[in-house]
């Protein structure tokens, strides 16, 4: 049969890989959106300030950890309260409306993996949509291909958005900073009073190693 011939020629392998990538992307979405991003719990307050000066020696010693005015926990360095999640989040990056969850210390690496997987799926889908188009200057052609054109346009827009998100996050990770710190460094006490522009930066290689490993 035609299906057996296609299998023998290996033509079914690519659709199978594509479906598996889409499945992995969906599973990663639910994993990142449902997992704890690094909520600060009241029982973790004891000993919270220990080791801060060792890890970040450039931070002035007179900066003390503040107590959150909303959930009343003592905030660790680089944590921030999220009004939508109603929790303080460790190494807070941002609250993602697509995930309906914060991106923080625990799920940030998986968020990067999810964006990478999504980019591969979108590029592959865009290639398939483009390869199915053959252009003719006629109204009849447009009627038959309008759905494919709309799909390609949507895929193109989402690809640009995901690509920009991934590149910007990789840049911030390589500098060992977060979106919140990058956008609000003039309002954050431990950055405003630091002698260095970015006291957490330890070099691109070490920054990437500590983030992903």
N, C-alpha and C positions, 0 to 999 in steps of 0.2 A: 504494500500500500504506500501511498504518498507519505504518510506519517513515518513509516519505517525507513523509507529512503531519506527523509529529512534527518531522522535520528542518526542514520549511518554517516551522513555527510556532516554531522555536528551542528546542523542549523537550529536545533532546539536548545542548544546550550546557552546561547545569548539570551533568549526570552526567559529561560529559567533563572539565570544570574540576575536579570533585571527584576524579576518578581521577588527574588530573595533579598535584593537590595532595598526594594520598597518595603518589604516586610520588616527588615532590620531597622529601617528608618522609622516606621510606625512604632515598633517596640521601644526604640530609643526615645521617641517623643513621649510616650507614656511613662517611661522610666524617669526621665528628667523632670517631667511635670508633676509626678506624684511623689518623688523622693524628698526627703528632708534636705534642704539646701545648706543647712548648717545653723539651725536655730539655736540661739543661746538659751540655755535652760538655767533656772534659778539655782538648782543643786550643783551647778558647775562653777559657782562663783569663787569657792575657796581655792586659793592658790592661782587665781586667774592672772594676777599681775606678775607672777614669777617667770623669770626668763625673758621678759620683754627687753630689758636692757642688754642682754646677751645677744639676742637675735637681731636687734636693731640698735646698735650702739650709737648711731648718729642722732637718735631722738633725744631731745633735751629731757633731763631727769625730773624737771619740775612739772612736767605734764602728767597729770593723774588721770586714771580711768574714771569716766563719768558714769553716773547712774541714769539709765534711760527714764525719761519722764512719762513714758507711756506704759511699758510693761515692767518698769521698776527693777530690772536686772542690771548688774554692773557690766557695762559694755567692754569687751576686749578690744585691743587695738585693731582698727580697720573694720569693725562691726558697725552696722547701721540699722535703725529701726525702720521696718517697712510698714507703711500705713495700711496697705492692702492685705498683707499677710498677718498683721497684728503681732509681729515677732521681730526681735533683733536677729540679724543674720550675720554670721561670721564671714569676714572677707567679702562683704556685700559688693556685688557688681551692678546689678540692676534688677528691676521687676519686669519680667517678660510677659506682655499681654497675650501673646500667642500660646504660651505655656500655662498661663494663669498661676505662675509660681515665680519665686525669686531665683536668681542665679547667684550662687554664693560658693563658699569654700568646698562643699561636698559635691555639688553637681556641675560646677563650672567646667571641669575637664570633659565630662560626658556631654555637656552642651556643645563644646567644640567638636567632638566626634559626631554628634547629631548634625551640626551644620555642614560638616565635611561630607557626610553620607547624603544629606539632602542635596548638596551641590552636585555630586556625582549623578544622582537620580535625575535631577533637572537637566543637566547637560546631555545625558543619554536620551531622555525624553524629547528634548529639543532637537537632537540629531535625527531621531526617528520621525518627528513631525515634519522637519525640513526635507528629509529624503522622500516623503510622500507627496510633496508639492511639485507640480509642474505648471509653469505660469503661461497663461493665455489671456489675451486682452478681449474678453467677451463676458457678457452678463451671465450667460449660461455656466461658464467656468466658475465664476464667483459664487453662484448659487450652490454649486456642487462642492465647493471647497471652503465655504465660509466658516464651517465648524473647525476645520483643520487650521485655518488662518488665525481664528480666535484662540485656539489652544496654543499655537506657537507664540502668539503675542503674550499670553498670560505666562507661559513658561519662561519667555525672555525676561519679562518684568521680575518674576520671582527669582530668576537666576541672578540678576543684577543685585537685588536686595540681599540675597543670601551671600553672594560673593563679597559685597561690601561689608556685611556683618562679620564674616569670617576673617577677612583681611584686617579689619579694625581690631577685632579681639586678639588675633595673633600678634599684632603690633603691641597692644597694651600688655599682653602676657610676656612678650620678650623684654619689656621694660619693667616688669613686675609692678604693674599698677592696675587699678580697676577703672571701669567706666565712671563710677561715682567719684573716685579720687581724681580722675582726669578732668571731669567736668566741674568739680567743686573744690579744687585744691586750695582756693583762696578762703574757703569757709571752714576747712578742717584744721583743728588746732595743731595736731601732730605734724601736719605738713606746713602750715603757715609759720610755725616757730622753728622749723628745722633749718639747719645751716645748708643742707643740700636740697636741690630741686626735687629729687626723688630719693629719699633715704632708704628705700627698699630695694633699689636696683643693685644687683650683684653680678651683672654681666649677662649677655643674651643666653649663653649656653647654660649657665647655672640657673637662670630664671626659668627657662623652658624645662630643665631637668626637674627642678623642685615642683613645678606646676603639674607636669604630667606623670612624674614618677614618685 
